[in-house]
Amino acid sequence: MNQNRPSTDHWFLQGSEAKLACGPLLAEVDVERPTRGLHNLRLSVEAVEGWLMGVNVAADNAASDEPWRPTDVYTRGNDLVATYREPLGQPFTLQVYWRVLTPKNRQSAALESIVSIQTREWEAHPHVTLASALAVHSAQLENGGVIFRSRHDWAYVEATPPGDFTPSACESKAPNLHAAAWTYGNHFMERGVIRRLRLRGVIVSIAEAADSVEQLRDDLIAEPPPLTT
């Protein structure tokens, strides 16, 4: 695993472990186990059980703790970047960006996960899922996004550009967690094509949660495609 640029204003990378500081949100990422996503979460003084933006390539989204062995890992600016060549034996290369964004419109913290898919095969049908699960009061699909409402005064809201992922909300297999999964799968890809997908998440007050879904989707539609090189 090649590693360079181990720290930025938001990320500190040591070995396969990265620590995130994003406003009031603290978290960790194990780049060898990206299904765990952003975990060991703390929001101000509150420890929050669960994870955000875990990445899976299993067609059935089955949980696996098998290490992915990234070929390259680095931090750059607001990004933690990990590249996986044929993760878990899948016929494509996956590059994952966990990105810190500048909060706006009364957001406490803003994050984005970008997955870049490329195959060497003449024909492939990659399957990628991004999932979050939190110990909160509820997780619900609303207006094309997902809202996790805590038992306190905050909410975590996720949305993607239209056409990137299909969302679903469910009970997590882990006890006491509410989960949401964003799935991209069964789409034909050919050699040389690069597909980039985005999932954005923000922390807001519960009162702002419903409006935040629409604002996130509008922002994602209006913005140019992300640069991931």
Secondary structure, DSSP 8 states (H G I E B T S, - for coil): -EEE--B-SSEEEETTEEEEEETTEEEEEETT-GGG-BEEEEETTEEE-EEEEEEE--TT----------SEEEEETTEEEEEEESGGG-SSEEEEEEEEE---TT-SEEEEEEEEEE-SSSSB---EEEEEEESSSEEEEETTEEEEE-SSSEEEEEE--TTT-EEEEEE-SSTT-EEEEEEE-S--B-TT-EEEEEEEEEEEEGGGHHHHHHHHHHHHHHS------
